[in-house]
Amino acid sequence: MIQLIYASAATTPLDEAELADLVERARLNNASHGVTGLLLYDQGTFLQLLEGPEGEVRPLYDKIAQDPRHDKVVLLFKGEIEERGFDEWRMGFVDIHAQGLRELPGFVESWGPSHYLQSKEPDGALAREAIERFREGGLCRSIH
């Protein structure tokens, strides 16, 4: 089983309805392929963690990387895992901007997806830490 984290930029901004549709389609697709994870969105940028069987996760990532709705796809982390960190989540979702999370005390800029697209040497460990903060629920409301 593997865990994979990437950042990307949307080629055009997505409105609330488009985001909801994207997340629902991902949840249905992930459920049928044994994939779980979390998607963070912030004003046109994504940070996503996918986990599951390598034979399912890797082709899914390759498909996402080739999707013309994404640009600047950056692979931040790929590694084997013993167990899932998101076993109950077909696809957790957090819209950082819409939930006003940047204004919360303790919000760190590196928790936002755009940080990884602007960095010359993106830090996969930092991305994993950011996602863990969201998984713990300390920085978001209902996410799965």
Secondary structure, 3 states (H helix, E strand, C coil): CEEEEEEEEECCCCCHHHHHHHHHHHHHHHHHHCCEEEEEEECCEEEEEEEECHHHHHHHHHHHHHCCCEEEEEEEEEEECCCCCCCCCCCEEEECCCCCHHHCCCCCHHHCCHHHHHCCCCCHHHHHHHHHHHHCCCCCCCCC
